[in-house]
């Protein structure tokens, strides 16, 4: 008996040692694998994972990209680290380096003169680099919020990778000096993620620079001078691209007749009235928070037909004359109201429809295009002083295409503008952001598909009714223990009978 016990004990001791050794070896192997293979992202918004847009960009890399994380032992950002592991796993061209800010305090100074906080990222490819500050990666609902509401790590880092691996830079100028509304945060974010450089331009003292890919005049409330309007028209006549936005005079109390001559040169005029909707399905809470219909087939709003877009405080625009044989440009509607819409030129009697109000449909956005083609004799049919240089391969002269987008409310693109005009906080739906992204693409030929949205960090609320709570409680407190006891009693009775 003693020998049998000793033999069995030795066997189980050896087996236990083998199992412990196997567990240690398996853990060592698993520990050496990247977290992208060992960690499963169960967060609701996939904080640690990269999306299809990022994967497509990383899969097409032809140069090595280094993502440097400025951190410190014990101060690492776990979410950011796991996300970067996903970047590294997605492409052999991506290399993530952890830079200890204590051991190497001068590292960041190679790429920026500013002091950047811990867990910031510096993306490098060849001679190009871009800094992503950790203060921009997390977003807060307000200045006083203690917990972040959204994580924008993927959006900013993907944009940085696209920037350092991309070609020539695109420059957009926006006019100042006329009481323009500030570009909304949604607008500046989209431009930044598309790696478009944004610069101010004072038309009173400067010409429109040659590197201007597109010009934005965002709802001026003070009028242009005749010379400033001439500069914009000359720029457009030379094949320029521009976004012109007006603010409704009914709300601002300001009119801009000289600025209006720019669009009027192409037959587009303002009605002086604000669009209100009579169709309850075409506005949000208040009739002047209208939901327009985008025009099918219009390139400037392509793919937005099923998107929820809000056009608050939009002024009705009219095409003064149709397209005629001697005109070299085309005008296309972009957004229209329903037939039930009505026009208000005064709000003294409220927002309800009155008997004298003009009825819809109305237009709140237009696109103007003009292509300058070659004549049969080889000279381009363009306004004076706008000829292209001959191409080297055959003496042909390249076509130029003028593009002008004209919208009648800044609230279409800026929640801040809407809040300012209605004197209360307001937000815009995702469809408005997509409209501006489409606008950038139309005017600059710069894809904004790399504009990866921020991911929510809000904890989802789960609602369980009282009956479900009672059922779950009874299951764990009564049913399961009773089942275990019954099973044990049954096994005991069978063994006793043997």
Buried (B, 14 or more C-beta within 10 A) or exposed (E): EEEEEEEEEEEEEEEEEEEEEEEEEEEEEEEEEEBBEEEEBEBEBBBBBBBEBBBBBBEEBEEBBBBBBBBBEEEBBEBBBBBBBBBBBBBEBBBBEBBBBEEEEEBBEEBBEEEBEEBBBBBBBEEBBBBBBBEBBBBEEEEEEEEBBBBBBBBBBBBBBBBBBBEEEBBBBBBBBBBBBBBBEBBEBBBBBBBBEBEEBEBBEEEBEEEBBBBBBBBBBEBBEEEBBBBBBBBBBBBBBBBBBBBBBBBBEBBBEBBBBBBEBBBBBBBEBBBBBBBEEBBBEEBBBBBBBBBEEBBBBEEBEEBEBBBBBBBBBEBEEEEEEEEEBEBBBBBBBBEBBBBBBEEEEEEEBEEEBEBBBBBBBBBBBBBBEBEEEEEBEBBEEBBBEEEEEEEEBEBBEBBBBBBBBBBBBBBBBBBBBBEEEBEBBEBBBBBBBBBBBBBBEBEBEBBBBBBBBEEEEEEEEEEEEEEEEEEEEEEEEEEEEEEEEEEEEEEEEE
